[in-house]
Amino acid sequence: MGIIRDMQRVAATQAAAEHQAQTAATQQRERIRRNADLAIAAAQQAASDMERQRERQRLYTEARSADAAAANAEVRARLSALDALLLSTLDVDDHIDLQQFKKPLTVPPFDPGPLGRPLPEPSWTSYVPPQPRGVGKIIGGDRLHQHQTNNARKAYDDARGRWAEAEERRKRQLARLRRAYEEKVGKYEAQRTAYNAEVDRFAAAVAAADPSSVVEYFAMVLGNSVYPDDFPQHFRLAYLPKQKHLLIEYHLPPIEVIPIVKEYRFDLVRDDLTAIPRDEFEIRQRYVDIIAKVSLRTIHEVIEADRGALVGQVSFNGIVDTIDRRTGEFVRPCLVSVKTSRDTFAAIKLRRVDAVACVKHLQGALSTAPDELAGVTTKIDFDRDADRDFTEEFNVLAEIDERPNLLTLTDQAWEQQLTDLFGVMGLEMNGAATTDSGLRWRATDPRPIFGGTVIVYATREHSAGAGKVHALAGAVEATGATKGILVSLNGIDPEAYEAVAGRPLELIDGPALVGLLANYCRVQARIEHLVEDRAQEPG
C-alpha cells in the first residue's frame, strides 16, 4: 500500500507539474500574443500617424507650390500686358466725336398729379329725400317731405360751397405748380442750350485749328488711353498752327514696371518661395521695347484721332522722372525722341513692326542704355520750340487717381499699411521701431515647425543695396530669427539680390509691394514721384 501511495503521489506530482508547465506555457503564449497584438496596433497607429503626417506635408507642399504658380502667373500676366502696349491700342478708335458730348433737350411732360384732376361736384340727386307713399302720404306726409327737402337743400348748398372753395384752391395750386415747372424747364433748356453751344464752339474752334482748342482736344485723346495702373499719364502738348506741328513731351514709366523676378520656386528645405531674378540684359531689352512702344502708341493715337488733318507733323520726346542711383538726385533724362510726318507714319503697318526697329526707321533717337539713364539728343527742344501761349501741361492721373501714393503717405499711414499687409499674410506684427534708414519690426510667424521670429525692414528713401541686405542678415542671425524681409519702395539694386546668396531673406520692391497690397488687402496703391517734391530736394 505504501508503494502504491508513493507511486500515486509521484504521478499526481508529475501531473501537477505538467499541468503547471502547460498553464505557464499557455500564459506565456497569451502574453506573447497580447504583446504581438499591441505591437501590431502600435505599428498600425504609427503607420496611420505617419501617413497622416505625410498627407499633411503633401497638402502643404501642394499649397506652397500653388502659391509659386500663382505668383508666376502674375508675372506672366504683367509681361503680357507690357508686350501688348502697342497692339492693344490698334483695335481702339481714338477719334473723339465731340457731338456725342451734346446733351439732348428732352423735357419730361408736366405731371400735376392729383391736382390735375377736378374734385367731384356734389349732385342734388344724392341729397333729395324720397317722395312719401301710402299711409305716410295721407297722414301729414307732404308736410314732412317739405321739411326734409328744406334740410337737404341746405346740406347740398353747404357741400357745394365747400366744393367750390376746394376747387378754387386746387386751381391756384395747379397754376403755381405749372409756373414752377415752366420756370424749371426754362432754366434746364437754357443750361442745355448753353452747354451744347459751348460744345459747338469748341468743335468749331478745333476744326478751325485754334491752338489752345487743338491742344485740349489731343489732351482728351491721350487721356483716354488706358495704360497699366503704375504708368504715369503726364504730358505737355504744344501746337504750332502755321507748321501744323504738334509737340509732345511725355512722361515714360520707370524701369521698375518690369518684374525683376523671372520665376518663383518653392524651396521645400527652406519652406520658402525663392525668387529667381531676371537677367539685367533682358530687363534692359524689355525697357527699351516699352519706351519704343509708348512712343509709337502716342503718335498713332494722335494721328488716328485727327480726322480733320490738323496735324501734319508730330514731335515726341519721352522723358522719365526717376532717381539717379549714382548720385541720389532726381533726374529727368530724355530716353527717346522722334520727329515724323503724318504721311510717313500713316504708311507704317504697326501690327507687324518691331517697335525698336520702327523708331530707328523713323530716324528717332532711342537710348540703348535707359537703365543707366543714358539720355539722347532730342529732335526738338520743347521749351524752346513750343509757343508758350499754346502750351499746356496735363496730368491725367493727378485729377482722377484716388489710389494712395505710397511715397507720399504719412509715416504713420506707411507703418500702418505695412502692419496691415503682413498681418493679413499671417505674421503677428509688434510695434515698429523707427531708424534713420526706415522702419523695423520683430514679428512672429505662428506656424508650428516652420514659424518663428521674422525681422522686417522697410524703407522709402533710397534703393536698397547690398549693405541693407547684410544688415538684415546680421539682425536675423543675432536674434535667431527664421527669416528676414526687406521692403524697398524705391527699388532694389542688383548687388542686393547677389548678397542674398541662399540666406533666408525675402526682398520686396515697389511694384511687388503694390501687387501684394492688391492681392491681400484689396488696396489699389501707386508709386508716383511728385515734381514739386523733387524741386525741394537738396542737391
VOBATI-108001 format. One record per residue (C-alpha): residue number from 0; residue in one letter; x, y, z. Coordinates in steps of 0.001 Angstrom, whole numbers, plus 500000, padded with zeros to 6 digits. Last residue first. Layout:
BEGIN
{NUM, A, {X, Y, Z}}
...
//
This chain:
BEGIN
{538, G, {521250, 618757, 445572}}
{537, P, {518638, 619197, 448259}}
{536, E, {515151, 618013, 447327}}
{535, Q, {512599, 620826, 447129}}
{534, A, {512206, 620576, 443366}}
{533, R, {511699, 616871, 443760}}
{532, D, {508670, 617378, 445938}}
{531, E, {507130, 619695, 443350}}
{530, V, {507663, 617058, 440684}}
{529, L, {505876, 614394, 442663}}
{528, H, {507220, 610856, 442499}}
{527, E, {504476, 608317, 441933}}
{526, I, {504079, 604887, 443467}}
{525, R, {500526, 603566, 443372}}
{524, A, {498088, 601694, 445590}}
{523, Q, {494979, 599615, 444902}}
{522, V, {494228, 598141, 448327}}
{521, R, {492380, 594809, 448282}}
{520, C, {494435, 593848, 451359}}
{519, Y, {495944, 590532, 450227}}
{518, N, {496087, 590690, 446425}}
{517, A, {496158, 594461, 445871}}
{516, L, {498589, 595122, 448718}}
{515, L, {500822, 592289, 447491}}
{514, G, {500859, 593688, 443948}}
{513, V, {501784, 597197, 445120}}
{512, L, {504551, 595655, 447224}}
{511, A, {505922, 593801, 444192}}
{510, P, {505875, 597042, 442190}}
{509, G, {507855, 598832, 444941}}
{508, D, {510500, 596194, 445719}}
{507, I, {510242, 593185, 448042}}
{506, L, {513348, 591180, 449024}}
{505, E, {512918, 587956, 451051}}
{504, L, {515762, 586597, 453166}}
{503, P, {516553, 583101, 454429}}
{502, R, {520134, 583298, 453082}}
{501, G, {520948, 581439, 449878}}
{500, A, {523184, 584146, 448446}}
{499, V, {521103, 587179, 449475}}
{498, A, {524060, 589398, 448534}}
{497, E, {523506, 588702, 444825}}
{496, Y, {519989, 590085, 445124}}
{495, A, {521373, 593231, 446751}}
{494, E, {524004, 593517, 444007}}
{493, P, {521176, 594025, 441505}}
{492, D, {519934, 597139, 443364}}
{491, I, {516466, 597076, 444893}}
{490, G, {513834, 599684, 444119}}
{489, N, {512471, 602900, 445556}}
{488, L, {509868, 601233, 447782}}
{487, S, {512368, 598958, 449496}}
{486, V, {510832, 596219, 451651}}
{485, L, {513341, 593791, 453211}}
{484, I, {512052, 590605, 454868}}
{483, G, {514142, 588359, 457149}}
{482, K, {513532, 584742, 458147}}
{481, T, {513947, 582152, 460877}}
{480, A, {515093, 584598, 463537}}
{479, G, {517860, 583737, 465983}}
{478, T, {518008, 587378, 467046}}
{477, A, {521652, 587944, 466069}}
{476, E, {521368, 585880, 462878}}
{475, V, {518315, 587725, 461600}}
{474, A, {519836, 591092, 462537}}
{473, G, {523031, 590245, 460667}}
{472, A, {521063, 589162, 457592}}
{471, L, {519168, 592473, 457666}}
{470, A, {522402, 594468, 457835}}
{469, H, {523934, 592391, 455012}}
{468, V, {520865, 593008, 452853}}
{467, K, {520909, 596744, 453565}}
{466, G, {524584, 596914, 452632}}
{465, A, {523975, 595028, 449372}}
{464, G, {521838, 597873, 448087}}
{463, A, {518295, 599047, 448738}}
{462, S, {517052, 601960, 446667}}
{461, H, {516588, 605181, 448598}}
{460, E, {514129, 606808, 450996}}
{459, R, {511074, 604586, 451272}}
{458, T, {512476, 601938, 453625}}
{457, A, {511161, 598795, 455298}}
{456, Y, {512998, 596165, 457393}}
{455, V, {511158, 593095, 458725}}
{454, I, {512726, 590515, 461070}}
{453, V, {510763, 587267, 461454}}
{452, T, {510787, 585190, 464656}}
{451, G, {509450, 581659, 464469}}
{450, G, {507402, 579508, 462141}}
{449, F, {508247, 576370, 460139}}
{448, I, {507752, 573833, 462939}}
{447, P, {504428, 575266, 464121}}
{446, R, {503116, 578346, 462338}}
{445, P, {502919, 581498, 464467}}
{444, D, {505313, 583622, 462332}}
{443, T, {506340, 586354, 464728}}
{442, A, {507399, 589931, 464029}}
{441, R, {510401, 591991, 465089}}
{440, W, {509714, 595112, 463077}}
{439, R, {511977, 597796, 461636}}
{438, L, {511102, 601066, 459906}}
{437, G, {513365, 603322, 457845}}
{436, S, {517036, 604166, 457372}}
{435, D, {517324, 606734, 460146}}
{434, T, {515500, 604387, 462492}}
{433, T, {511891, 603967, 463614}}
{432, A, {510994, 600861, 465611}}
{431, A, {507749, 599199, 464630}}
{430, G, {505208, 597892, 467147}}
{429, N, {504575, 594159, 467004}}
{428, M, {503280, 592269, 463991}}
{427, E, {501936, 588725, 464225}}
{426, L, {502552, 587445, 460719}}
{425, G, {499868, 585659, 458690}}
{424, M, {499640, 587456, 455338}}
{423, V, {496841, 589642, 456734}}
{422, G, {499229, 590828, 459458}}
{421, F, {501929, 591441, 456857}}
{420, L, {499611, 593769, 454976}}
{419, D, {498078, 595504, 457996}}
{418, T, {501477, 596302, 459505}}
{417, L, {502716, 597502, 456121}}
{416, Q, {499824, 599946, 455720}}
{415, Q, {500035, 601024, 459367}}
{414, E, {503698, 601986, 459023}}
{413, W, {503004, 603995, 455855}}
{412, A, {499982, 605674, 457486}}
{411, Q, {502088, 606711, 460491}}
{410, D, {504937, 607984, 458320}}
{409, T, {502448, 609990, 456273}}
{408, L, {501793, 608623, 452820}}
{407, T, {503554, 610486, 449996}}
{406, L, {505649, 607663, 448554}}
{405, L, {502889, 605078, 448895}}
{404, N, {500558, 607152, 446725}}
{403, P, {497062, 606126, 447785}}
{402, R, {494763, 605438, 444822}}
{401, E, {492439, 608373, 444143}}
{400, D, {493529, 608792, 440525}}
{399, I, {491207, 611141, 438641}}
{398, E, {492946, 614520, 438814}}
{397, A, {496599, 613516, 439191}}
{396, L, {496043, 610566, 436863}}
{395, V, {495514, 612692, 433780}}
{394, N, {498423, 615033, 434389}}
{393, F, {498268, 617654, 431680}}
{392, E, {500576, 620516, 430786}}
{391, E, {499560, 623192, 428300}}
{390, T, {501312, 625046, 425502}}
{389, F, {499666, 627469, 423081}}
{388, D, {500844, 630772, 424519}}
{387, R, {504170, 629136, 425357}}
{386, D, {504898, 628601, 421680}}
{385, A, {506943, 625417, 421711}}
{384, D, {510367, 625338, 420079}}
{383, R, {512463, 626474, 423028}}
{382, D, {510698, 624658, 425845}}
{381, F, {510235, 621504, 423747}}
{380, D, {513758, 621386, 422393}}
{379, I, {513216, 619190, 419370}}
{378, K, {514876, 616128, 417865}}
{377, T, {516383, 615393, 421255}}
{376, T, {519942, 614155, 421736}}
{375, V, {519580, 611012, 423809}}
{374, G, {519772, 610270, 427524}}
{373, A, {521624, 607445, 429271}}
{372, L, {519562, 606818, 432387}}
{371, E, {521619, 603675, 433186}}
{370, D, {518538, 601511, 432700}}
{369, P, {517907, 603510, 429536}}
{368, A, {521048, 602027, 427989}}
{367, T, {520491, 601988, 424233}}
{366, S, {518582, 605259, 424368}}
{365, L, {516433, 605814, 421276}}
{364, A, {516864, 608704, 418824}}
{363, G, {514305, 608514, 416033}}
{362, Q, {515207, 608334, 412363}}
{361, L, {511706, 606974, 411663}}
{360, H, {513311, 603626, 410800}}
{359, K, {515004, 603710, 414229}}
{358, V, {511602, 604009, 415890}}
{357, C, {510337, 601129, 413738}}
{356, A, {513289, 598904, 414648}}
{355, V, {512546, 599405, 418353}}
{354, A, {508832, 598708, 417901}}
{353, D, {509236, 595613, 415756}}
{352, V, {506549, 596056, 413153}}
{351, R, {503685, 593834, 412007}}
{350, R, {500648, 595387, 413667}}
{349, L, {502075, 598874, 413152}}
{348, K, {501775, 598807, 409383}}
{347, I, {503584, 602077, 408633}}
{346, A, {502132, 604326, 405896}}
{345, A, {500417, 606577, 408442}}
{344, F, {503809, 607417, 409964}}
{343, T, {505272, 608781, 406754}}
{342, D, {502093, 610639, 405814}}
{341, R, {501786, 612369, 409182}}
{340, S, {505389, 613489, 409255}}
{339, T, {507838, 612284, 411856}}
{338, K, {510005, 613532, 414700}}
{337, V, {511022, 611044, 417371}}
{336, S, {512944, 611431, 420628}}
{335, V, {513548, 608680, 423160}}
{334, L, {515219, 608470, 426568}}
{333, C, {515041, 612136, 427578}}
{332, P, {516577, 612393, 431049}}
{331, R, {514640, 613762, 434038}}
{330, V, {516752, 613478, 437185}}
{329, F, {516118, 613396, 440922}}
{328, E, {519385, 613114, 442795}}
{327, G, {520727, 610069, 444661}}
{326, T, {524078, 610458, 442905}}
{325, R, {524756, 607044, 441378}}
{324, R, {521226, 605716, 441731}}
{323, D, {519928, 608630, 439646}}
{322, I, {516374, 608921, 440868}}
{321, T, {513451, 608985, 438460}}
{320, D, {511241, 611077, 436249}}
{319, V, {511413, 609743, 432707}}
{318, I, {511246, 611627, 429441}}
{317, G, {509855, 610678, 426029}}
{316, N, {510116, 613479, 423484}}
{315, F, {507704, 613290, 420554}}
{314, S, {507463, 615526, 417521}}
{313, V, {504442, 615164, 415238}}
{312, Q, {503973, 616679, 411764}}
{311, G, {500977, 617339, 409563}}
{310, V, {498498, 617759, 412379}}
{309, L, {495097, 619356, 411818}}
{308, A, {494145, 616783, 409208}}
{307, G, {490476, 616968, 410270}}
{306, R, {490310, 613281, 411078}}
{305, D, {492971, 613665, 413774}}
{304, A, {492194, 610847, 416227}}
{303, E, {494236, 608346, 414184}}
{302, I, {497189, 610745, 414063}}
{301, V, {497218, 611427, 417791}}
{300, E, {496682, 607802, 418792}}
{299, H, {499450, 606639, 416464}}
{298, I, {501950, 609178, 417859}}
{297, T, {501192, 608000, 421410}}
{296, R, {501416, 604316, 420530}}
{295, L, {504687, 604752, 418642}}
{294, S, {506341, 606456, 421621}}
{293, V, {504849, 604067, 424193}}
{292, K, {506054, 601135, 422091}}
{291, A, {509618, 602459, 421809}}
{290, I, {509893, 603037, 425541}}
{289, I, {508467, 599591, 426264}}
{288, D, {510970, 597938, 423890}}
{287, V, {513911, 599757, 425509}}
{286, Y, {512609, 598557, 428875}}
{285, R, {512335, 594970, 427660}}
{284, Q, {515877, 594993, 426338}}
{283, R, {517228, 596459, 429586}}
{282, I, {515353, 593928, 431696}}
{281, E, {516609, 591097, 429478}}
{280, F, {520222, 592291, 429871}}
{279, E, {519780, 592514, 433637}}
{278, D, {518654, 588861, 433817}}
{277, R, {515511, 588351, 435841}}
{276, P, {515965, 587242, 439425}}
{275, I, {514816, 583787, 440586}}
{274, A, {512692, 584410, 443667}}
{273, T, {512625, 581537, 446159}}
{272, L, {509317, 580881, 447857}}
{271, D, {510018, 579458, 451304}}
{270, D, {509932, 576244, 453266}}
{269, R, {513741, 576274, 453433}}
{268, V, {514039, 572592, 452521}}
{267, L, {510969, 572545, 450276}}
{266, D, {512098, 575578, 448264}}
{265, F, {509035, 576684, 446268}}
{264, R, {510060, 578390, 443059}}
{263, Y, {509207, 581885, 441813}}
{262, E, {510297, 582970, 438338}}
{261, K, {511778, 585885, 436451}}
{260, V, {511670, 588367, 439309}}
{259, I, {512681, 591887, 438324}}
{258, P, {509171, 592492, 437031}}
{257, I, {509315, 595409, 434561}}
{256, V, {507474, 598498, 435843}}
{255, E, {510668, 599322, 437799}}
{254, I, {512226, 600728, 434618}}
{253, P, {510293, 603925, 435178}}
{252, P, {507218, 604728, 433065}}
{251, L, {507633, 607428, 430416}}
{250, H, {506492, 611018, 430875}}
{249, Y, {505535, 612502, 427526}}
{248, E, {506632, 615766, 425918}}
{247, I, {504562, 616156, 422769}}
{246, L, {504845, 618796, 420049}}
{245, L, {502133, 619023, 417382}}
{244, H, {503118, 620738, 414117}}
{243, K, {500612, 622113, 411641}}
{242, Q, {503510, 624424, 410624}}
{241, K, {501333, 627527, 410811}}
{240, P, {499268, 626080, 413666}}
{239, L, {502133, 625350, 416096}}
{238, Y, {500585, 623170, 418767}}
{237, A, {502093, 622403, 422186}}
{236, L, {501423, 619463, 424474}}
{235, R, {502838, 618500, 427868}}
{234, F, {502424, 615072, 429404}}
{233, H, {501537, 613035, 432489}}
{232, Q, {499845, 609708, 432200}}
{231, P, {502194, 607898, 434565}}
{230, F, {502208, 604095, 434232}}
{229, D, {501561, 602260, 437523}}
{228, D, {497943, 601402, 436685}}
{227, P, {498690, 599768, 433348}}
{226, Y, {497739, 602027, 430413}}
{225, V, {494344, 603065, 429036}}
{224, S, {494434, 605908, 426503}}
{223, N, {491519, 608281, 427070}}
{222, G, {493846, 610977, 428417}}
{221, L, {495781, 610886, 425155}}
{220, V, {492644, 611780, 423196}}
{219, M, {491438, 614371, 425705}}
{218, A, {494874, 616022, 425599}}
{217, F, {494540, 615949, 421828}}
{216, Y, {491370, 618021, 422074}}
{215, E, {492793, 620476, 424604}}
{214, V, {495855, 621135, 422413}}
{213, V, {493625, 621706, 419399}}
{212, S, {491474, 624089, 421438}}
{211, S, {494516, 626092, 422572}}
{210, P, {495864, 626256, 419016}}
{209, D, {492629, 627186, 417182}}
{208, A, {492848, 624888, 414185}}
{207, A, {489473, 625948, 412705}}
{206, A, {488128, 622431, 413237}}
{205, V, {489180, 622638, 416893}}
{204, A, {487494, 626019, 417270}}
{203, A, {484324, 624695, 415609}}
{202, A, {484233, 621723, 417959}}
{201, F, {484789, 624031, 420955}}
{200, R, {482024, 626398, 419849}}
{199, D, {479659, 623505, 419168}}
{198, V, {480385, 622058, 422617}}
{197, E, {479870, 625521, 424118}}
{196, A, {476562, 625825, 422263}}
{195, N, {475554, 622461, 423662}}
{194, Y, {476263, 623703, 427184}}
{193, A, {474399, 626984, 426606}}
{192, T, {471409, 625150, 425157}}
{191, R, {471439, 622628, 427998}}
{190, Q, {471585, 625403, 430587}}
{189, A, {468857, 627430, 428874}}
{188, E, {466681, 624344, 428455}}
{187, Y, {467026, 623493, 432135}}
{186, K, {466365, 627076, 433222}}
{185, G, {463218, 627230, 431084}}
{184, V, {462083, 623810, 432186}}
{183, K, {462440, 624848, 435820}}
{182, E, {460493, 628052, 435197}}
{181, E, {457798, 626115, 433305}}
{180, Y, {457520, 623582, 436122}}
{179, A, {457300, 626298, 438781}}
{178, R, {454597, 628072, 436742}}
{177, R, {452702, 624772, 436376}}
{176, L, {452876, 624077, 440112}}
{175, R, {451636, 627593, 440920}}
{174, A, {448706, 627183, 438496}}
{173, L, {447846, 623793, 439962}}
{172, Q, {447872, 625241, 443474}}
{171, R, {445504, 628032, 442355}}
{170, K, {443237, 625521, 440602}}
{169, R, {443153, 623291, 443663}}
{168, R, {442217, 626217, 445939}}
{167, E, {439399, 627184, 443554}}
{166, E, {438169, 623583, 443604}}
{165, A, {438297, 623447, 447400}}
{164, E, {436246, 626660, 447671}}
{163, A, {433663, 625434, 445130}}
{162, W, {433417, 622072, 446906}}
{161, R, {432844, 623716, 450282}}
{160, G, {430047, 625827, 448742}}
{159, R, {428528, 622780, 447040}}
{158, A, {428508, 620901, 450324}}
{157, D, {426798, 623791, 452131}}
{156, D, {424198, 624155, 449344}}
{155, Y, {423502, 620415, 449447}}
{154, A, {423085, 620411, 453218}}
{153, K, {420646, 623381, 452998}}
{152, R, {418697, 621760, 450203}}
{151, A, {418508, 618507, 452169}}
{150, N, {417097, 620344, 455176}}
{149, N, {414473, 622057, 453018}}
{148, T, {413567, 618758, 451351}}
{147, Q, {413159, 617042, 454699}}
{146, H, {410731, 619743, 455838}}
{145, Q, {408773, 619511, 452558}}
{144, H, {408580, 615743, 452921}}
{143, L, {407198, 616068, 456445}}
{142, R, {404437, 618448, 455250}}
{141, D, {403565, 616186, 452332}}
{140, G, {403351, 613080, 454519}}
{139, G, {400971, 614506, 457071}}
{138, I, {398942, 611261, 457414}}
{137, I, {397852, 610540, 453841}}
{136, K, {401362, 610365, 452345}}
{135, G, {402599, 608179, 455195}}
{134, V, {399652, 605819, 454604}}
{133, G, {400867, 605019, 451106}}
{132, R, {403984, 606857, 449840}}
{131, P, {406066, 609926, 450668}}
{130, Q, {408607, 611016, 447990}}
{129, P, {412273, 610202, 448750}}
{128, P, {414607, 612947, 450070}}
{127, V, {416869, 614856, 447610}}
{126, Y, {420550, 614765, 448706}}
{125, S, {422302, 612483, 446202}}
{124, T, {420098, 613791, 443406}}
{123, W, {421421, 617239, 444182}}
{122, S, {424919, 616188, 442993}}
{121, P, {428138, 617466, 444682}}
{120, E, {430985, 618144, 442187}}
{119, P, {433861, 615621, 442132}}
{118, L, {437228, 617425, 442553}}
{117, P, {438965, 618218, 439318}}
{116, R, {442039, 616015, 438452}}
{115, G, {445298, 617745, 437670}}
{114, L, {445990, 618426, 441339}}
{113, P, {446198, 614662, 441937}}
{112, G, {449469, 614522, 439947}}
{111, P, {450349, 617698, 438094}}
{110, D, {452716, 615884, 435706}}
{109, F, {454182, 618248, 433111}}
{108, P, {455973, 616246, 430485}}
{107, P, {459662, 615342, 430965}}
{106, V, {461970, 617580, 428923}}
{105, T, {464435, 616084, 426463}}
{104, L, {466792, 618728, 425178}}
{103, P, {469533, 616256, 424314}}
{102, K, {473043, 616754, 425767}}
{101, K, {475951, 617343, 423431}}
{100, F, {479028, 615282, 424314}}
{99, Q, {478444, 612952, 421386}}
{98, Q, {478985, 615916, 419091}}
{97, L, {482652, 615942, 420056}}
{96, D, {483265, 612727, 418175}}
{95, I, {486579, 611650, 419663}}
{94, H, {488883, 609703, 417352}}
{93, D, {490968, 607047, 419108}}
{92, D, {489128, 604104, 417589}}
{91, V, {490559, 601185, 419563}}
{90, D, {491772, 597958, 417954}}
{89, L, {495259, 599402, 417395}}
{88, T, {495561, 600407, 421055}}
{87, S, {496185, 596901, 422380}}
{86, L, {498856, 596204, 419751}}
{85, L, {501225, 598845, 421119}}
{84, L, {501228, 598035, 424832}}
{83, A, {500737, 594306, 424221}}
{82, D, {504205, 593221, 425450}}
{81, L, {503684, 595149, 428681}}
{80, A, {500336, 593475, 429348}}
{79, S, {501830, 590061, 428561}}
{78, L, {504730, 590733, 430933}}
{77, R, {502310, 591551, 433740}}
{76, A, {500240, 588442, 433064}}
{75, R, {503386, 586297, 433120}}
{74, V, {504478, 587766, 436459}}
{73, E, {501008, 587252, 437893}}
{72, A, {501001, 583637, 436702}}
{71, N, {504384, 583124, 438355}}
{70, A, {502967, 584336, 441670}}
{69, A, {500018, 581975, 441287}}
{68, A, {502337, 579051, 440474}}
{67, A, {504507, 579831, 443495}}
{66, D, {501451, 579957, 445734}}
{65, A, {500283, 576680, 444180}}
{64, S, {503649, 575166, 445103}}
{63, R, {503033, 576348, 448651}}
{62, A, {499613, 574692, 448664}}
{61, E, {500967, 571486, 447107}}
{60, T, {503724, 571331, 449708}}
{59, Y, {501162, 571806, 452467}}
{58, L, {498971, 569074, 451004}}
{57, R, {501930, 566690, 450781}}
{56, Q, {503084, 567520, 454304}}
{55, R, {499605, 566905, 455653}}
{54, E, {499437, 563634, 453746}}
{53, R, {502860, 562570, 455018}}
{52, Q, {501796, 563396, 458549}}
{51, R, {498577, 561476, 458062}}
{50, E, {500538, 558522, 456739}}
{49, M, {502979, 558741, 459616}}
{48, D, {500129, 558842, 462092}}
{47, S, {498479, 555857, 460365}}
{46, A, {501767, 553948, 460263}}
{45, A, {502341, 554713, 463911}}
{44, Q, {498822, 553583, 464728}}
{43, Q, {499319, 550426, 462683}}
{42, A, {502652, 549779, 464365}}
{41, A, {501121, 550372, 467777}}
{40, A, {498267, 548040, 466924}}
{39, I, {500718, 545400, 465667}}
{38, A, {502880, 545808, 468760}}
{37, L, {499843, 545563, 470996}}
{36, D, {498707, 542447, 469165}}
{35, A, {502210, 540984, 469434}}
{34, N, {502328, 541793, 473114}}
{33, R, {498942, 540173, 473549}}
{32, R, {500064, 537129, 471584}}
{31, I, {503306, 536883, 473553}}
{30, R, {501404, 537209, 476804}}
{29, E, {498934, 534599, 475643}}
{28, R, {501724, 532291, 474657}}
{27, Q, {503376, 532768, 478035}}
{26, Q, {500085, 532124, 479797}}
{25, T, {499637, 528957, 477829}}
{24, A, {503188, 527880, 478544}}
{23, A, {502675, 528576, 482250}}
{22, T, {499443, 526551, 482211}}
{21, Q, {501156, 523643, 480462}}
{20, A, {504002, 523748, 482949}}
{19, Q, {501542, 523823, 485808}}
{18, H, {499600, 520979, 484300}}
{17, E, {502800, 519019, 483736}}
{16, A, {503901, 519703, 487295}}
{15, A, {500502, 518712, 488618}}
{14, A, {500621, 515546, 486556}}
{13, Q, {504117, 514800, 487846}}
{12, T, {503027, 515413, 491410}}
{11, A, {499956, 513265, 490904}}
{10, A, {502052, 510512, 489376}}
{9, V, {504633, 510761, 492146}}
{8, R, {501890, 510735, 494750}}
{7, Q, {500273, 507732, 493107}}
{6, M, {503582, 505907, 493007}}
{5, D, {504163, 506713, 496651}}
{4, R, {500646, 505620, 497561}}
{3, I, {501148, 502377, 495657}}
{2, I, {504432, 501763, 497443}}
{1, G, {502838, 502429, 500817}}
{0, M, {500000, 500000, 500000}}
//
